[in-house]
Amino acid sequence: MSFWSNLRNLSKSKSDCVIGGVCGGLGAHTPIPAWMWRAAFLVALLVFGTGGLVYIILWIALPEEKPQPPPAGSGKVDG
């Protein structure tokens, strides 16, 4: 998958969430790990003052992560 197709599927993470799941979602959908996204937002906040604003905008704009279906053969039977 290309970088741009990953960004189209971008969502907030429910499993890798410290505040709102934005960095976890970015880490899951880009080649950059979540801890580097967190560091980048922190540096942008401390140096430029814009990291917090960008994070809040992404927190509002990004959809929630879609629930994953159970793996095939997990033993669950509907009914």
C-alpha atoms as a printed R data frame, in Angstrom:
   type eleno elety resid chain resno       x       y      z
1  ATOM     1    CA   MET     A     1   0.000   0.000  0.000
2  ATOM     2    CA   SER     A     2   1.220   3.470 -0.774
3  ATOM     3    CA   PHE     A     3   1.632   6.355  1.645
4  ATOM     4    CA   TRP     A     4  -1.401   8.200  0.251
5  ATOM     5    CA   SER     A     5  -3.732   5.200  0.448
6  ATOM     6    CA   ASN     A     6  -2.706   4.739  4.093
7  ATOM     7    CA   LEU     A     7  -3.608   8.352  4.826
8  ATOM     8    CA   ARG     A     8  -7.046   7.887  3.263
9  ATOM     9    CA   ASN     A     9  -7.726   5.103  5.781
10 ATOM    10    CA   LEU     A    10  -6.407   7.131  8.734
11 ATOM    11    CA   SER     A    11  -8.326   6.802 12.003
12 ATOM    12    CA   LYS     A    12  -7.768   7.210 15.727
13 ATOM    13    CA   SER     A    13  -6.439   4.130 17.503
14 ATOM    14    CA   LYS     A    14  -8.343   2.540 20.377
15 ATOM    15    CA   SER     A    15  -5.524   0.220 21.423
16 ATOM    16    CA   ASP     A    16  -2.508   2.595 21.174
17 ATOM    17    CA   CYS     A    17  -4.059   5.571 22.932
18 ATOM    18    CA   VAL     A    18  -2.440   7.968 25.400
19 ATOM    19    CA   ILE     A    19  -4.765  10.974 25.116
20 ATOM    20    CA   GLY     A    20  -7.001  10.721 22.068
21 ATOM    21    CA   GLY     A    21  -5.505   7.983 19.911
22 ATOM    22    CA   VAL     A    22  -4.272  10.360 17.203
23 ATOM    23    CA   CYS     A    23  -0.587   9.397 17.385
24 ATOM    24    CA   GLY     A    24  -1.441   5.714 17.665
25 ATOM    25    CA   GLY     A    25  -3.560   5.994 14.530
26 ATOM    26    CA   LEU     A    26  -0.840   7.883 12.694
27 ATOM    27    CA   GLY     A    27   1.664   5.229 13.765
28 ATOM    28    CA   ALA     A    28  -0.568   2.417 12.545
29 ATOM    29    CA   HIS     A    29  -1.221   3.983  9.136
30 ATOM    30    CA   THR     A    30   2.211   5.446  8.329
31 ATOM    31    CA   PRO     A    31   5.739   4.014  8.398
32 ATOM    32    CA   ILE     A    32   6.581   6.319 11.337
33 ATOM    33    CA   PRO     A    33   6.031   4.722 14.792
34 ATOM    34    CA   ALA     A    34   3.568   6.282 17.250
35 ATOM    35    CA   TRP     A    35   6.291   7.323 19.719
36 ATOM    36    CA   MET     A    36   7.912   9.465 17.008
37 ATOM    37    CA   TRP     A    37   4.565  11.137 16.265
38 ATOM    38    CA   ARG     A    38   4.180  11.860 19.982
39 ATOM    39    CA   ALA     A    39   7.682  13.365 20.110
40 ATOM    40    CA   ALA     A    40   6.988  15.462 16.999
41 ATOM    41    CA   PHE     A    41   3.767  16.861 18.483
42 ATOM    42    CA   LEU     A    42   5.557  17.615 21.755
43 ATOM    43    CA   VAL     A    43   8.428  19.403 19.983
44 ATOM    44    CA   ALA     A    44   5.957  21.362 17.834
45 ATOM    45    CA   LEU     A    45   4.064  22.334 20.974
46 ATOM    46    CA   LEU     A    46   7.134  23.444 22.904
47 ATOM    47    CA   VAL     A    47   9.054  25.125 20.068
48 ATOM    48    CA   PHE     A    48   6.396  26.522 17.765
49 ATOM    49    CA   GLY     A    49   3.279  26.392 19.935
50 ATOM    50    CA   THR     A    50   1.269  24.705 17.184
51 ATOM    51    CA   GLY     A    51   1.490  21.021 18.141
52 ATOM    52    CA   GLY     A    52  -1.438  21.188 20.535
53 ATOM    53    CA   LEU     A    53  -3.682  22.922 18.013
54 ATOM    54    CA   VAL     A    54  -2.873  20.423 15.250
55 ATOM    55    CA   TYR     A    55  -3.422  17.515 17.658
56 ATOM    56    CA   ILE     A    56  -6.835  18.864 18.727
57 ATOM    57    CA   ILE     A    57  -7.889  19.394 15.109
58 ATOM    58    CA   LEU     A    58  -6.890  15.819 14.237
59 ATOM    59    CA   TRP     A    59  -8.613  14.513 17.377
60 ATOM    60    CA   ILE     A    60 -11.878  16.121 16.223
61 ATOM    61    CA   ALA     A    61 -11.506  15.373 12.494
62 ATOM    62    CA   LEU     A    62 -10.296  11.750 12.478
63 ATOM    63    CA   PRO     A    63 -12.901   8.994 12.703
64 ATOM    64    CA   GLU     A    64 -12.759   6.273 15.347
65 ATOM    65    CA   GLU     A    65 -11.010   3.038 14.451
66 ATOM    66    CA   LYS     A    66 -13.414   0.482 12.999
67 ATOM    67    CA   PRO     A    67 -13.762  -2.680 15.091
68 ATOM    68    CA   GLN     A    68 -11.841  -5.634 13.681
69 ATOM    69    CA   PRO     A    69 -13.819  -8.793 12.891
70 ATOM    70    CA   PRO     A    70 -12.789 -11.870 14.876
71 ATOM    71    CA   PRO     A    71 -10.166 -14.004 13.134
72 ATOM    72    CA   ALA     A    72 -11.424 -16.976 11.124
73 ATOM    73    CA   GLY     A    73 -11.530 -20.172 13.124
74 ATOM    74    CA   SER     A    74 -11.654 -18.385 16.495
75 ATOM    75    CA   GLY     A    75 -14.251 -20.837 17.750
76 ATOM    76    CA   LYS     A    76 -17.085 -18.327 18.086
77 ATOM    77    CA   VAL     A    77 -20.400 -19.551 16.790
78 ATOM    78    CA   ASP     A    78 -23.237 -17.148 16.069
79 ATOM    79    CA   GLY     A    79 -26.681 -18.251 17.026
